[in-house]
Amino acid sequence: MNYQENRIIGYLISVLLAVGYYSFQVFQKYQEGSFDLTTISSSWGSVILIAIAVQIVLSIFMGILFSFIPASTRSEKNISLSDERDQLINLKADQISHAVFGIGFLIAMVTLAIGLPPLVMLNLIVYSGFGAGIVGLITKLYLYRRGF
């Protein structure tokens, strides 16, 4: 695997762990009975902020783990980190990722418009953000493996 594929896998793992953390917190609130659909309390804001912080820390850690460690075992020292192909792959994956988030956001707004509780909308927005990140990273990995 090359540098970009290692980096993408590291970021994908960090996003999946952050989704797991957030899902665990949602499930835990549901089990405790504090899963009030009618209001969005400050505890939901703190759960979302902690999930974002977890993802940032894990992304940094995985980026270091999946790029520096394999680089130290290679004999090549002059590696081009980004070229035109990489930029095209990033643009295509970002376009797909933004489309996924846009569709998720639209669905979240529809749920609010038809009268579902605000917490449903909030969770749909959060999960569509995570889903967009996962779809974008999988698209990048697919395009790198395919050779664009």
C-alpha positions in Angstrom: 0.0 0.0 0.0 1.2 3.5 -0.7 1.2 6.5 1.5 -2.2 7.8 0.6 -3.9 4.4 1.1 -2.3 4.1 4.5 -3.5 7.5 5.4 -7.0 6.9 4.2 -7.3 3.7 6.2 -6.1 5.5 9.3 -8.7 8.2 8.9 -11.4 5.6 8.1 -10.6 3.8 11.4 -10.8 7.1 13.3 -14.2 8.0 11.8 -15.5 4.5 12.6 -14.3 4.7 16.2 -15.9 8.2 16.6 -19.2 6.8 15.1 -18.9 3.9 17.6 -18.4 6.3 20.5 -21.4 8.5 19.5 -23.6 5.5 18.9 -22.6 4.0 22.3 -23.5 7.3 24.0 -26.9 7.4 22.2 -27.6 3.8 23.2 -26.5 4.5 26.8 -28.9 7.5 27.0 -31.6 5.3 25.6 -31.0 2.6 28.2 -30.9 5.1 31.1 -34.3 6.6 30.0 -32.8 10.1 29.5 -33.5 9.8 25.7 -36.1 12.6 25.6 -37.2 13.1 22.0 -39.0 16.4 22.6 -36.1 18.5 23.7 -32.5 18.9 22.9 -30.6 19.4 26.1 -27.0 20.6 26.7 -25.9 17.0 27.3 -26.5 16.2 23.6 -24.3 19.2 22.7 -21.5 17.9 24.9 -21.8 14.4 23.5 -21.5 15.7 20.0 -18.5 17.9 20.9 -16.8 15.0 22.6 -17.4 12.8 19.6 -15.8 15.5 17.4 -12.9 15.8 19.7 -12.4 12.0 19.8 -12.4 12.0 16.0 -9.9 14.8 15.8 -7.5 13.1 18.2 -7.9 9.7 16.6 -7.3 11.2 13.1 -4.1 12.8 14.3 -3.0 9.6 16.0 -3.9 7.4 13.0 -2.3 9.8 10.6 0.9 9.5 12.5 0.6 5.8 12.9 -0.2 5.0 9.3 2.2 7.4 7.6 5.4 7.7 9.7 5.8 4.1 10.8 5.6 2.6 7.2 7.7 5.4 6.0 10.5 4.5 8.4 10.6 1.0 7.0 10.9 2.1 3.4 14.2 2.6 1.7 12.9 5.4 -0.5 13.3 8.8 1.0 12.0 11.2 -1.7 8.3 10.4 -2.0 5.9 12.7 -3.8 3.1 13.2 -1.3 0.5 14.7 -3.7 0.2 15.2 -7.4 -2.5 16.0 -9.9 -4.0 12.5 -9.7 -4.3 12.8 -5.9 -6.0 16.2 -6.3 -8.5 14.8 -8.8 -9.3 11.9 -6.5 -9.7 14.2 -3.5 -12.1 16.4 -5.5 -14.2 13.5 -6.7 -14.4 12.0 -3.2 -15.2 15.4 -1.7 -18.0 15.9 -4.3 -19.6 12.6 -3.4 -19.1 13.2 0.3 -20.8 16.6 0.1 -23.7 15.0 -1.8 -24.2 12.4 0.9 -24.2 15.0 3.6 -26.5 17.2 1.6 -29.0 14.4 1.2 -28.8 13.6 4.9 -29.3 17.2 5.8 -32.3 17.4 3.5 -33.8 14.3 5.1 -33.2 15.8 8.5 -35.0 19.0 7.6 -37.9 17.0 6.1 -38.3 15.1 9.4 -38.4 18.4 11.3 -41.0 19.8 8.8 -43.3 16.8 9.1 -43.4 17.2 12.9 -40.9 14.7 14.2 -39.0 15.6 17.3 -35.9 17.9 17.0 -33.7 15.2 18.4 -34.4 13.0 15.4 -33.2 15.8 13.2 -30.1 16.4 15.2 -29.1 12.7 15.1 -29.7 12.5 11.4 -27.4 15.5 10.8 -24.7 14.0 13.0 -25.0 10.6 11.4 -25.1 12.1 7.9 -21.9 13.9 8.7 -20.2 10.7 9.8 -21.7 8.8 6.8 -20.4 11.5 4.4 -16.9 11.1 5.9 -17.0 7.4 5.6 -18.3 7.4 2.0 -15.7 10.0 1.0 -12.8 8.0 2.5 -14.1 4.7 0.9 -14.4 6.5 -2.4 -10.8 7.7 -2.1 -9.6 4.3 -1.3 -11.6 2.8 -4.2 -10.2 5.4 -6.7 -6.6 4.8 -5.5 -7.0 1.1 -5.8 -8.6 1.4 -9.2 -5.9 3.7 -10.4 -8.4 6.5 -11.1 
